[in-house]
Amino acid sequence: MKIIMLGAPGAGKGTQAKRIAEKYSIPHISTGDIFRANIKNGTELGKKAKTYMDQGALVPDALTCDLVMDRIQQEDCKNGFVLDGFPRTIPQAEALDAALKNIGQTMDYAIDVDVPDENIVNRMGGRRACLNCGATYHITFHPTKEEGKCDACGSETVLRDDDKPETVQKRLEVYHAQTQPLIDYYKEQNILKTVDGTRPMDEVFEAIVAILGA
């Protein structure tokens, strides 16, 4: 079962991707996690990615494609995988399709978690992240036990630069220009499924499971 998660930044597709991966025992492959790990470790890729992410811009295809292609051909992906944050553009989608075709495979589902822009700006402004261990929280929906302190490791939690309202607005503009065309792309392939991302997380997940099958 090979699944692509679509949706604007902050739509909740990452949370749903993790739950899908857990339920169906397939890897959750997030380019965001890969980028953040590289940023934390100060690698060259991380430094390059950070300059784009801090501006709310997309990381270029060249920094992303080979990394994902290598990942999906590893042993743990033999029964499928959930892609979260890739592809972001039509050229990336075409590159992914070509790479899969070379190994005799195709994607099975593209699931769009649909949330209006104004909901996303409000939602992301409440997100907090631990820069030490990577845990994420929300001041309304998933607060820390002690304000400003990570439950997992006790380090300080912060509003990341790419979650600030002005950056979120820029990210949404980039999303609508570059990523939203993927919805039509996968609709033409007859693999697009849309769920209402404004509903509670459990209900969104139930809608996804209904699409994928128990």
C-alpha positions as CSV (number, residue, x, y, z in Angstrom):
1,M,0.0,0.0,0.0
2,K,1.8,3.1,-1.3
3,I,0.2,6.3,-0.1
4,I,0.9,10.0,-0.7
5,M,-0.4,12.5,1.9
6,L,-1.5,15.9,0.4
7,G,-2.6,19.0,2.1
8,A,-1.5,22.5,3.0
9,P,1.2,23.0,5.7
10,G,-0.5,22.6,9.0
11,A,-3.4,20.6,7.6
12,G,-2.5,17.7,9.9
13,K,-1.3,15.3,7.2
14,G,1.8,14.4,9.2
15,T,-0.2,13.3,12.2
16,Q,-2.5,11.2,10.0
17,A,0.5,9.8,8.1
18,K,2.0,8.5,11.4
19,R,-1.3,6.9,12.4
20,I,-1.6,5.2,9.0
21,A,2.0,3.9,9.2
22,E,1.3,2.5,12.7
23,K,-2.1,0.8,11.8
24,Y,-0.8,-0.7,8.5
25,S,2.8,-1.4,9.7
26,I,4.4,0.5,6.8
27,P,7.1,3.2,7.1
28,H,6.2,6.9,7.5
29,I,8.6,8.8,5.3
30,S,8.6,12.5,6.1
31,T,11.0,14.8,4.2
32,G,10.4,17.4,7.0
33,D,11.8,14.9,9.6
34,I,14.8,14.3,7.3
35,F,15.4,18.0,6.8
36,R,15.1,18.7,10.6
37,A,17.5,16.0,11.5
38,N,20.0,17.4,9.1
39,I,19.5,20.9,10.4
40,K,19.9,19.8,14.0
41,N,23.1,17.9,13.0
42,G,24.5,20.9,11.1
43,T,25.0,19.0,7.8
44,E,25.5,20.8,4.5
45,L,22.1,19.6,3.4
46,G,20.6,20.9,6.6
47,K,22.2,24.3,6.2
48,K,20.9,24.6,2.7
49,A,17.5,23.3,3.6
50,K,17.3,25.8,6.6
51,T,17.8,28.8,4.4
52,Y,14.7,27.9,2.4
53,M,12.6,26.7,5.3
54,D,13.2,29.9,7.4
55,Q,11.9,31.9,4.5
56,G,8.8,29.7,4.1
57,A,10.0,28.6,0.7
58,L,10.2,25.0,-0.6
59,V,13.4,23.1,-0.5
60,P,14.5,22.6,-4.2
61,D,13.9,19.3,-6.0
62,A,17.6,18.4,-6.3
63,L,17.9,18.3,-2.5
64,T,14.9,16.1,-2.1
65,C,14.4,13.6,-4.9
66,D,17.4,11.3,-4.6
67,L,17.0,11.1,-0.9
68,V,13.3,9.9,-1.2
69,M,14.1,7.5,-4.1
70,D,16.8,5.8,-2.1
71,R,14.5,5.6,0.9
72,I,11.5,3.9,-0.8
73,Q,13.7,1.1,-2.2
74,Q,14.8,0.0,1.3
75,E,13.7,-3.4,2.6
76,D,11.2,-2.0,5.1
77,C,9.2,-0.4,2.2
78,K,8.5,-3.7,0.5
79,N,4.9,-3.8,1.7
80,G,4.3,-0.1,1.1
81,F,5.0,3.3,2.7
82,V,3.3,6.7,3.5
83,L,5.0,9.7,1.9
84,D,4.5,13.0,3.9
85,G,5.9,16.2,2.4
86,F,6.9,14.7,-1.0
87,P,6.1,15.2,-3.8
88,R,5.4,18.9,-3.5
89,T,5.5,19.8,-7.2
90,I,4.4,18.3,-10.5
91,P,8.1,17.7,-11.6
92,Q,8.7,15.8,-8.3
93,A,5.5,13.7,-8.8
94,E,6.6,12.9,-12.4
95,A,10.1,11.9,-11.1
96,L,8.5,9.7,-8.5
97,D,6.2,8.0,-11.0
98,A,9.2,7.4,-13.3
99,A,11.3,5.9,-10.5
100,L,8.4,3.6,-9.4
101,K,7.8,2.6,-13.0
102,N,11.4,1.5,-13.3
103,I,10.8,-1.0,-10.5
104,G,7.4,-2.0,-11.8
105,Q,5.3,-0.1,-9.2
106,T,2.8,2.7,-9.0
107,M,1.2,4.7,-6.2
108,D,-2.1,3.4,-4.8
109,Y,-3.6,6.5,-3.1
110,A,-3.1,10.2,-2.8
111,I,-5.1,11.4,0.2
112,D,-5.8,15.2,0.4
113,V,-6.4,16.5,4.0
114,D,-8.5,19.6,3.1
115,V,-8.4,22.6,5.5
116,P,-9.1,26.3,4.7
117,D,-6.2,28.7,4.9
118,E,-7.6,30.7,7.9
119,N,-7.9,27.6,10.0
120,I,-4.3,26.8,9.2
121,V,-2.9,30.2,10.2
122,N,-4.7,29.9,13.6
123,R,-3.7,26.3,14.1
124,M,0.0,26.7,13.3
125,G,0.4,29.8,15.4
126,G,-0.3,27.6,18.4
127,R,2.3,24.9,17.6
128,R,5.3,24.5,19.7
129,A,8.4,22.3,19.1
130,C,11.2,21.0,21.2
131,L,14.4,21.7,19.3
132,N,16.3,19.1,21.4
133,C,14.2,15.9,20.8
134,G,11.8,17.0,18.0
135,A,8.6,16.5,20.0
136,T,5.7,18.8,18.9
137,Y,2.8,20.2,20.8
138,H,-0.1,22.7,20.5
139,I,-1.0,25.2,23.1
140,T,-4.7,24.4,22.6
141,F,-5.0,20.9,21.2
142,H,-1.9,19.2,22.7
143,P,-0.3,21.4,25.4
144,T,2.8,20.4,27.5
145,K,2.2,19.4,31.1
146,E,4.4,22.3,32.2
147,E,4.2,25.4,30.1
148,G,7.1,25.9,27.8
149,K,8.8,22.6,28.8
150,C,8.9,19.4,26.7
151,D,7.2,16.5,28.3
152,A,9.7,14.0,26.8
153,C,13.0,15.6,27.7
154,G,12.3,18.8,29.7
155,S,13.9,21.1,27.2
156,E,12.3,24.5,26.2
157,T,9.6,24.4,23.6
158,V,9.5,27.2,21.0
159,L,7.4,28.6,18.2
160,R,9.4,27.6,15.1
161,D,10.2,30.3,12.6
162,D,8.2,28.5,9.9
163,D,5.1,28.4,12.2
164,K,5.0,32.2,12.6
165,P,1.9,33.8,11.0
166,E,3.8,35.8,8.4
167,T,5.8,32.7,7.4
168,V,2.7,30.5,7.3
169,Q,1.0,32.9,5.0
170,K,4.0,32.8,2.6
171,R,4.0,29.0,2.9
172,L,0.4,28.8,2.0
173,E,1.0,31.1,-1.1
174,V,3.8,28.8,-2.2
175,Y,1.6,25.7,-1.6
176,H,-1.3,27.1,-3.7
177,A,1.1,28.0,-6.5
178,Q,3.3,24.9,-6.6
179,T,1.7,22.0,-4.6
180,Q,-2.1,22.3,-5.1
181,P,-1.7,21.4,-8.9
182,L,-0.9,17.9,-7.5
183,I,-4.5,17.5,-6.6
184,D,-5.5,17.6,-10.3
185,Y,-2.5,15.5,-11.2
186,Y,-3.6,12.6,-9.0
187,K,-7.3,13.1,-9.8
188,E,-6.4,12.4,-13.4
189,Q,-4.7,9.2,-12.3
190,N,-7.9,8.2,-10.4
191,I,-6.1,7.7,-7.1
192,L,-7.1,11.0,-5.3
193,K,-9.2,10.8,-2.2
194,T,-10.2,13.9,-0.1
195,V,-11.0,14.1,3.6
196,D,-12.3,17.0,5.6
197,G,-9.3,18.1,7.7
198,T,-11.3,20.5,9.9
199,R,-13.0,17.6,11.7
200,P,-11.5,16.2,14.9
201,M,-8.3,14.1,14.4
202,D,-9.9,10.8,15.2
203,E,-12.7,11.4,12.7
204,V,-10.3,12.4,10.0
205,F,-8.4,9.1,10.7
206,E,-11.6,7.1,10.6
207,A,-12.4,8.7,7.2
208,I,-9.0,7.7,5.9
209,V,-9.3,4.1,7.2
210,A,-12.7,3.9,5.4
211,I,-10.9,4.8,2.2
212,L,-7.9,2.4,2.7
213,G,-9.9,-0.5,4.2
214,A,-9.6,-1.9,7.7
